[in-house]
Amino acid sequence: MEQVRVWHPYVSPFDPCPPMRVKTYSTPPQLFIGFQPPNLPQFSPMEALKHGTLWPALYSPYGPRK
């Protein structure tokens, strides 16, 4: 499942500002996992501290800001 999605907003010909033709938004992975499935893979304790979660399925990295 792609965590970053793309949206193409409507651009009015009468808009006085320069248009933003493409916008992106992030969908966190916990939106798509209802209940915790059994036997999910786990990070090692040190990796879990670095990633902020024990389960790779719930890891959502921050992207660079533009």
N, C-alpha and C positions, 0 to 999 in steps of 0.2 A: 504494500500500500504506500503510495507516495505521500509524504508528509507535507510537502510544499506544493500548493496548487496555484494555478494561474487563472486570472479573471481578466476579460477584455471589456472595460466599461464603455458605455456609449459616449461618443465624442460629438458634441454639438458644433455645428459650423459657426454658431454665434457666440461661442465661449471666448471671453477675452483673455483667458489664461492659456499658456501652452498646455496642450493635452498630455495626459498620462495614458498611453495606449495600452499598457499592460500593467496589471497589479498582481501581487502575490500575497498569499496568506498561508499560515501554517495550521495544520490540523494535528493536535496532539494524539499520540497512539492510544491513550486510555479511552478515547471516545469510541473506539471500535472493539474494545475488549469488555464484555459485560461482566462476566464472572471470571475469576482467575482459573484458567484451565490447569489440570494437574500436570505435573512433570515439566513445567516450563524450564528451559535452560537458564542457568544462572552465571553471572560474572563471578570471577574470583573476588575475595574480599577487597583486595587493593583496587582492582578495576571497578568494583561497585562504588567505592569511595570517589574515584575519579569521575565516574559517569553520573553519580547521584541516584542510582537505582540498582537494585540487585538483578533485575531481569532485563535482558537485551530487548525484549519485545516492547518494553515501556520506555526505552531510551529515545529521547528526542533532542538532537544537538541544536545548539544555537548557530544560526548562519551569520555570516559577516554582514554588517549593516552597510548600506550604500550611502 
